[in-house]
Amino acid sequence: MKKLALLAPLAALMVTTSSLSAADFKGSGASFPYSVYQAWIGSYHKATGTQIDYISKGSSAGIKDMKARAVDFAGTDAPLNPKELAEAKLYQFPGVVGAITMSYNIPNAKKLQLSRAAIADIALGKVAYWDDKVITAANKGMKLPHEKITFVHRADGSGTTFNFTYYLSVISPEWKTSFGVQKELNWPGDHHVGGKGNTGVAAQIKQTPYSIGYVDYADAKENNLAMATVENKEGKFVAPTLKAFQAAAAKADLDPKKDFFAAIADPKGKDVYPIVAATFVLVPVEAKEMDKKVTAFYEWSYKHGDADASKLGFVPLPNELTKKIETYWAEKGIK
């Protein structure tokens, strides 16, 4: 009986190990596109039987895994420039376009508007209370409380942080000079708290009254967070909606000659939502047969995954761009 008792957990371990190693290929990295990648992975598995594992652990960790060849592909919201790609022997292409929201937790304040100045000052730690004039100026008729602001940010190396600080650098000369574009930083002021992954940031906002933070639209929506209407480059206040994200994504300049290296925050246009970002996929130069499996998954998702992406608040890549990506794959011998 004792022998059987010992064999039972061993058998369970073998099943677990088998299930973990059953994937045809695996990836890790950005949490920003995690929800849409999981939807695509599920749909692709039903259509083809292919098993894919993708672990959400942040862009920095994904890039590290890819450089160590610990995974077959990696997701990153912070694109690598052509020099970095050449040094690491990697190829890069976009996966999908999404948006970063300014999500908040203020009782009875469902239609908060945030100007560019307000967003920059909150991030800089210059605004202590919700009824500061830099916030109330855009919210006439709304009684904002004299409560301390808690700013929630990513605690891990993050492509979402890269894109948010890129946006801050565009709208705030002070931010650009003092901090610039980074995947991870010591945030200014004493009013902030970190969360791991976009899910961690969303959870912190949800459980912290009078907080605000930057989090991807899918996680904000899933957690039923209030999302601010944000002032764009044209001075218009635009709510985070799929239509506004699509208007912004149409302005993206993703050039295959530059390995699609680009940040697309704060594009022009009166109807665009300004805090948008493309998320990217990295694959190793030397593993062409495995790369073909990865690109086959993304090619299928480009063609069949629009509904899943849109439902989650992501913008499917336009046909013109996916054709450029497929040409890029063919030129690299990974299609």
CORLIN-V427307 format. One record per residue. RES is the residue in one small letter. SS is DSSP state (alpha for helix, beta for strand, coil for the rest). D_FIRST is the distance of its C-alpha to the first C-alpha in Angstrom with 1 decimal. Layout:
res ss d_first
RES SS D_FIRST
RES SS D_FIRST
This chain:
res ss d_first
m coil 0.0
k alpha 3.8
k alpha 5.4
l alpha 5.1
a alpha 6.1
l alpha 8.7
l alpha 9.8
a alpha 10.7
p alpha 13.4
l alpha 14.5
a alpha 15.2
a alpha 17.0
l alpha 19.0
m alpha 20.0
v alpha 21.3
t alpha 23.2
t alpha 24.6
s alpha 25.6
s alpha 27.3
l alpha 29.2
s coil 30.5
a coil 31.4
a coil 34.9
d coil 37.8
f beta 39.6
k beta 39.3
g beta 41.7
s beta 42.1
g beta 44.9
a coil 47.3
s coil 46.1
f coil 49.4
p coil 48.8
y alpha 45.0
s alpha 45.3
v alpha 47.5
y alpha 45.5
q alpha 42.4
a alpha 44.4
w alpha 45.7
i alpha 42.4
g alpha 41.0
s alpha 44.1
y alpha 44.1
h alpha 40.5
k alpha 41.4
a alpha 44.5
t alpha 43.3
g coil 39.5
t coil 39.8
q coil 37.2
i beta 38.8
d beta 37.3
y beta 39.9
i beta 39.0
s beta 41.6
k coil 42.2
g coil 46.0
s alpha 48.7
s alpha 48.9
a alpha 45.2
g alpha 45.5
i alpha 48.5
k alpha 46.7
d alpha 43.7
m alpha 46.2
k alpha 48.2
a coil 45.1
r coil 44.2
a coil 40.8
v coil 41.4
d coil 43.3
f beta 45.6
a beta 46.4
g beta 48.1
t beta 50.9
d coil 53.5
a coil 55.5
p coil 57.0
l coil 57.5
n coil 61.1
p alpha 62.0
k alpha 62.2
e alpha 58.7
l alpha 57.4
a alpha 59.2
e alpha 57.9
a alpha 54.2
k coil 54.8
l beta 53.8
y beta 55.2
q beta 55.4
f beta 56.1
p beta 56.1
g beta 53.3
v beta 54.7
v beta 57.1
g beta 56.1
a beta 57.6
i beta 57.0
t beta 57.7
m beta 59.0
s beta 56.6
y beta 57.2
n beta 56.3
i coil 59.4
p coil 59.6
n coil 62.4
a coil 63.4
k coil 62.4
k coil 65.1
l coil 65.3
q beta 67.6
l beta 67.3
s coil 70.1
r alpha 69.7
a alpha 71.1
a alpha 68.6
i alpha 65.6
a alpha 66.9
d alpha 67.7
i alpha 64.3
a alpha 62.5
l alpha 65.0
g coil 64.3
k coil 67.9
v coil 67.2
a coil 65.8
y beta 66.2
w coil 65.9
d coil 69.5
d coil 70.9
k alpha 73.9
v alpha 72.5
i alpha 69.9
t alpha 72.1
a coil 74.9
a coil 73.0
n coil 71.7
k coil 74.9
g coil 74.3
m coil 70.7
k coil 70.2
l coil 67.8
p coil 66.4
h coil 67.3
e coil 63.6
k beta 62.3
i coil 60.9
t beta 57.5
f beta 57.3
v beta 53.9
h beta 53.4
r beta 50.7
a coil 49.0
d coil 47.8
g coil 49.9
s coil 51.0
g alpha 53.1
t alpha 53.8
t alpha 55.3
f alpha 57.2
n alpha 58.8
f alpha 59.4
t alpha 61.1
y alpha 63.0
y alpha 64.3
l alpha 65.2
s alpha 67.1
v alpha 69.1
i alpha 70.1
s coil 70.5
p alpha 72.6
e alpha 71.3
w alpha 67.7
k alpha 68.6
t alpha 70.4
s alpha 67.9
f coil 64.5
g coil 64.9
v coil 62.1
q coil 58.7
k coil 55.0
e coil 54.1
l coil 56.5
n coil 57.1
w coil 58.6
p coil 61.9
g coil 62.3
d coil 60.0
h coil 59.1
h beta 56.2
v beta 52.4
g beta 50.1
g beta 47.3
k coil 44.9
g alpha 45.6
n alpha 47.7
t alpha 45.0
g alpha 45.0
v alpha 48.8
a alpha 48.7
a alpha 46.2
q alpha 48.4
i alpha 51.4
k alpha 49.8
q alpha 48.7
t coil 51.9
p coil 55.0
y coil 58.2
s beta 56.5
i beta 57.4
g beta 55.9
y beta 55.8
v beta 53.0
d beta 52.7
y alpha 53.8
a alpha 50.5
d alpha 48.6
a alpha 51.5
k alpha 51.6
e alpha 47.9
n coil 48.1
n coil 51.3
l coil 53.3
a beta 57.1
m beta 58.8
a coil 62.2
t beta 65.2
v beta 66.3
e beta 69.8
n coil 70.2
k coil 72.8
e coil 75.4
g coil 75.1
k coil 73.4
f beta 70.4
v beta 67.8
a coil 64.6
p coil 61.3
t coil 61.2
l alpha 60.3
k alpha 64.0
a alpha 65.0
f alpha 62.2
q alpha 63.5
a alpha 67.0
a alpha 65.8
a alpha 63.7
a coil 66.8
k coil 68.4
a coil 65.8
d coil 67.1
l coil 64.2
d coil 65.8
p alpha 63.9
k alpha 66.3
k alpha 64.8
d coil 61.2
f coil 61.6
f coil 61.8
a coil 63.1
a coil 62.6
i coil 64.1
a coil 64.3
d coil 67.5
p coil 69.2
k coil 72.6
g coil 73.1
k coil 73.8
d coil 70.9
v coil 68.2
y coil 65.3
p coil 65.7
i coil 62.2
v beta 60.7
a beta 58.7
a beta 57.5
t beta 54.0
f beta 53.5
v beta 51.1
l beta 50.9
v beta 49.8
p beta 50.2
v coil 53.2
e coil 51.4
a coil 48.6
k alpha 50.9
e alpha 48.4
m alpha 45.9
d alpha 48.8
k alpha 49.8
k alpha 46.5
v alpha 47.1
t alpha 50.7
a alpha 49.8
f alpha 47.6
y alpha 50.5
e alpha 53.1
w alpha 51.1
s alpha 50.7
y alpha 54.4
k alpha 55.3
h alpha 52.7
g coil 51.5
d alpha 54.7
a alpha 53.6
d alpha 50.3
a alpha 52.3
s alpha 55.1
k alpha 52.7
l coil 51.2
g coil 54.7
f coil 54.9
v beta 57.8
p coil 57.2
l coil 59.1
p coil 62.4
n alpha 62.9
e alpha 65.5
l alpha 63.0
t alpha 60.1
k alpha 62.6
k alpha 63.4
i alpha 59.7
e alpha 59.2
t alpha 62.3
y alpha 60.9
w alpha 57.6
a alpha 59.7
e alpha 61.8
k alpha 58.8
g coil 57.2
i coil 54.1
k coil 54.9
